[in-house]
Amino acid sequence: MEIERKFLLKGDDWRSRILSSIEIKQGYISDVPERTVRIRITQNKAWLTIKGTTKGIKREEFEFEICKADAEKMLVVFCDNNKIIKTRHIVKHQNRTWEIDEFEGKLKGLIIAETELESENEVIELPEWLGKEVSYDSRYFNSNLIKETFTDEGFS
């Protein structure tokens, strides 16, 4: 089960807190409302992830590490234009890990912070560098972002 909250960011104060960063390539084999099937590749690892329907801020998730060469081939064969490239920055705030995704290509300028929760009702302290919460806005699901173009004014 995956339970997470997502936020847009305001300003760049979070950048001074980056602990590590990694480039991620990912593509979607299936992105129907009932499920998404994703291939994700980092520098030396790859995963196949299956996610169920989102209910509030939670959904079922199954993730399997796979051979990177197979993942690269699946990205080419099955994902067509359904690909995202982003840099994931890891930031800590009040002993909580935040994953901050900085998107490239047609989504350049979009930056989303997310953190995983133990339960839907978990109370967390929000860093001052967070902006609008987008946890319930399906436009900000990665599987939907592949269909969007982002500009300074938002989605076009």
Secondary structure, 3 states (H helix, E strand, C coil): CEEEEEEEECCCHHHHHEEEEEEEEEEEEEEECCEEEEEEECCCCEEEEEEECCECCEECEEEEEECHHHHHHHHHHHCCCCEEEEEEEEEEECCEEEEEEEECHHHCCCEEEEEECCCCCCCCCCCCCEEEECCCCHHHCHHHHCCCCEECCEEC
